Amino acid sequence: MLKEERYRVATIGLIRGNFLNLWEWQLFEMAKKHNIIPICTIDNKFSTAGIPHIRRTDNVRRFNKVPLLSTLLQGVLPVNDYMFGLKEKVKDCSILHTADPHYPFSYQAAALAKPCVFTVWENLSGNNERSLYRLFKRQSYKRGALFLPVTKKSRDALIAEGVPENKIRVFSPGIDTMRFAPSPKDKALCQKYEISSKSKCILFTARVCREKGIEYLLAALRGLMQKDKDIVLLIAGSGPLRSRVEDAKREGLNIVYLDFCPYEDMPKIYGLADIVCIPSIRTRQWEEQWGYAFVEAMACGKPVISTKTGSIEEVVEDGKTGILVEQKSAQELQKAITLLLTDKKAYRDMAYHARKRAMACFDAEKQMKKLESIYDSVLRGNNA
């Protein structure tokens, strides 16, 4: 009885360096059994509004202000994410739950003589091996209690790098399917962005960069608008290719560049869309790892159009919850979008199955129950 009592409630230190964010937190806020304590740096890059009990630390980056020196140091000695005073911040924690093993703060966590759990997004074996990253990874692999790859592809990458299979359990993140749910188009937002009731809206919500395939989506839009002038591309995101979007808009393409969208407003943004399209592209050092936007879209009852790359096929069921095409093909994107905008039955079926899959596989409350069970197994020293 006393042994069971010991494992009833634990304090979990959620270590995220300067990456603590609201989309990941929606899983952890569902915790019912254990206390989740978020730990991040003072210069955290994302909004943390509404996340309670945050413990903040300084890091090397805060004091490394010379731009050229900072870049050079990060390339040779990647310690900008080292968190000062982390040991003191986690002294009451029974488990440390950190992120990918190559981060300096993950290496720190693994060295603190506490059970350490890693969420692993990376799905390319042999990636993040330059300079000290290799050391950070290998020591994290050696000392970590359990690794939670978010997809099977991430699991395979871990195994290829030598992590024992008995220390690996595939675990997908979760989203709040009550907030991300089907809803009518918000009239105020339609007025704000001058979206007509006749508009057929395609939503791109991602960083505006090459690897997210924005150039091919713009090319597909050119072809679509030759036949249907009511198609509108909504873009929620920013990035290095924004100027190309602005150029396309000046050409006469129907593009609405949404202003900065706080994460709490994203359910309404999805509500504006008929389809969510993010045609990701594989690069030498990156493939789509999971995709919160895909899952959020599905939870909102929106069919997803993307590509057969990375781990996308583990999230979006081709032909059932969306359509996956070959990467770098504007023609296939155009064909998929046309199908969903013209075949009402196909659209309804995919919208239904998208919502159903999101609730069955990625609901935050269900996933948190599984995660708390995983924490229990780590506390007992049994990770199988």
C-alpha positions, 0 to 999 in steps of 0.5 A: 500500500505504501509503495502504491502511495509513493507513485500516486502524485509526482511533480514533472519538470517540463523542460523546454529551453526557450521553446515553451509554447501554447500548442504543446501545453494544451496536452499537459494542461489536461494532467489530472494525476501529476503536477506538471511544472513548465520550465523555460528561459527568460527569453522564451520565444513564444507567448506563454499567456495562460500557462501557470507556475512557469519557472524561468532561468537565464541562458547563454544566449541572453549574454551572447549579444554580439551578432557575429560572435553569437552565430560563430559560437553557436556553430562551433560550440552550440551552448546558447540554449544552456540553462543556468540554475536548472538543477535548482529549478528541478530539485523537487521534480520526480521526473524531467520531461525534455525535448529532442536529445541534441539540445544542450538543455536536454543534455543537462536534464539527462545529467541530473540523476533524475529519471529523464523522458524525451519527446523526440520529433526528429525523424531523420537518422544522423541529423544534428550531428555537428560539433557538440550536438553529437555528444549531447545526443549520445549522452542523452541516449545513454542516460535517458530513462525513456524516449517518446518519438511522436511518430514511427518514423521518429522511432526508426531514426532513434533505433538506427542511432542505437537507442534500445527498443525497450527504451522507446515508446511511440507517443503522439501529442494531443490537442484540445478537440473541444476548442479545435472543433467544427464551427461556422465562419466568423462573420467579424473575421470575414468582414475584417479580411473582406472575405465574401460569402461566396469565397472558397477559402484555402488556408496555409498556416505555416512558416512561409518558407521553401520547405513548406511548399508555398511556391507550389501552392502559389503556382497551383492557385494561378491555375485554379483562378483561371477557372474559378475567381472565387478561390481565395488563399488565406496565409497565416504565418510569416517567413523568408518567402513572404515577398514572393507572396506579396509579388503574387498578390500584386499579380492579381492572385486572391491572397489574404495575408492574415495579420499575426494570429495569436494561438488562442484565435486559431480555431476561428482561423480554421473556421474560415477555411474550406480546405487546409493545404500545406504542401511540405517539401523534403530537404536534406536536413528536414522532413515534416515531423508531425504537424500540429496544423494538420491535426488542428485542421482535422479536429475542425473538420477540414480536409487536409491537402499535403504531400507524401513526405516525412511523417505526414502519412502517419497523421493524415490518411490519404483519401480518407481525412485528406489528399496527399500528393507528390511533393513539388507538384503544383499540378497535383495540388491543383487537381486535389483542391479542385476535387474537394471544392467540386465533389461535395460527397468526397468533401463531406466524407473527408471532413467527417473522418478528419474530425473522427480521427482527430478525436480518436487519435489525438485528443489531448485528454485521452493522450494525457491519460496515456502519458500519465500512465507512462510517467507511472511506469518510469517512476516504478522503473519499468519502462516497458 
